[in-house]
């Protein structure tokens, strides 16, 4: 029985998808089951990238590891996700997004059990690396699957749900981790993934759609070059932020540039390149990716700096800090779906520009706090940041997807995830750099830097409206 009609029963009240039209999406209720699978998978993958930061001191103490060595619990996951996103998205174009997603979710679930059972730091770091490869399988094709699940006219709404889940999972990760650690030991941070992962796999086997595959052979050498380039860049940026040996950092940057030059030249000769340089030749696609990098950099700068500002500068407790930051993700839950629906009717350049301008204004208002601010003073500023980010993200993601040919949805999805992770990695490194240069006023300076990145993202977003460079592409 075809995957597209497994759940649906044709009736006058329930529109069904046309199996001959790839843009018709899935029928209801299969569409709902499929998007639930995506939401569960992306929540697990994004949350596990965030919760480990909060648990690091507890895990390091329990495993008798130093603070410096325990960083590998975070770095192992981040590294494996970043170096494998584009290779897995390209593989999805060839063997199917459904297969990549489900195998990634299965690997993530098994590795989560391995993390929970780990009794040493090396064992946990290896399990986290394997978990990162599984998470990359989920994140690399999830937005490509959204394009298969929703009809073209509703693509903005589908992307909005996905963007909302990513944003909220990133924001509430530290709070959720603190809650789990208050009632259970750290292995439960990973163990709770297992039943959720199993349930998502079982449902995904029945609900996720099958896509047409690209006939081009897979480029294994490009996958290796991609891993080397992004791996060297991550180590170099991280080392710069933490003040490591400058000669070694310079060598890593040079290595990344040299390998990257050969990598890009190789991609130019491919019909469906692993690094989608052909998609980046499209101004709409390139500007949308640039907007995403700048915005997520600004978001990461703020998320890291705000707890220091609220606790060290204004004297709020950890619990108060978590509550004061809650309006940000809560407002995204409301703004993202509304913006997603609007993105099916209005240009992403306008919606993104307005949203990012509000985001920059919210960050600036937080940076200029003074005296003894009240809870209301802080909460409305957090909410403004959430409104701005929520308005921007869904239209921008929709633009990235709709700017790519349907058979290259995997490459577009991989670039979307790579842009988000690149921005977050750059933001984290910049925080460390600013704190090292200006420790006394570090949080405030970081928020000004975040404001600058958000403002730059707004300008880049509006550039998509320049006549001859961008149109109101409806995908």
Secondary structure as GFF3:
##gff-version 3
##sequence-region A 1 475
A	DSSP	three_ten_helix	3	5	.	.	.	ID=ss1
A	DSSP	alpha_helix	30	62	.	.	.	ID=ss2
A	DSSP	alpha_helix	67	70	.	.	.	ID=ss3
A	DSSP	alpha_helix	72	95	.	.	.	ID=ss4
A	DSSP	alpha_helix	97	117	.	.	.	ID=ss5
A	DSSP	alpha_helix	121	149	.	.	.	ID=ss6
A	DSSP	three_ten_helix	152	154	.	.	.	ID=ss7
A	DSSP	alpha_helix	155	183	.	.	.	ID=ss8
A	DSSP	alpha_helix	187	207	.	.	.	ID=ss9
A	DSSP	alpha_helix	220	241	.	.	.	ID=ss10
A	DSSP	alpha_helix	246	267	.	.	.	ID=ss11
A	DSSP	alpha_helix	277	280	.	.	.	ID=ss12
A	DSSP	alpha_helix	283	308	.	.	.	ID=ss13
A	DSSP	pi_helix	309	313	.	.	.	ID=ss14
A	DSSP	alpha_helix	318	343	.	.	.	ID=ss15
A	DSSP	alpha_helix	348	367	.	.	.	ID=ss16
A	DSSP	alpha_helix	375	402	.	.	.	ID=ss17
A	DSSP	three_ten_helix	406	408	.	.	.	ID=ss18
A	DSSP	alpha_helix	409	437	.	.	.	ID=ss19
A	DSSP	alpha_helix	442	462	.	.	.	ID=ss20
A	DSSP	three_ten_helix	463	465	.	.	.	ID=ss21
###
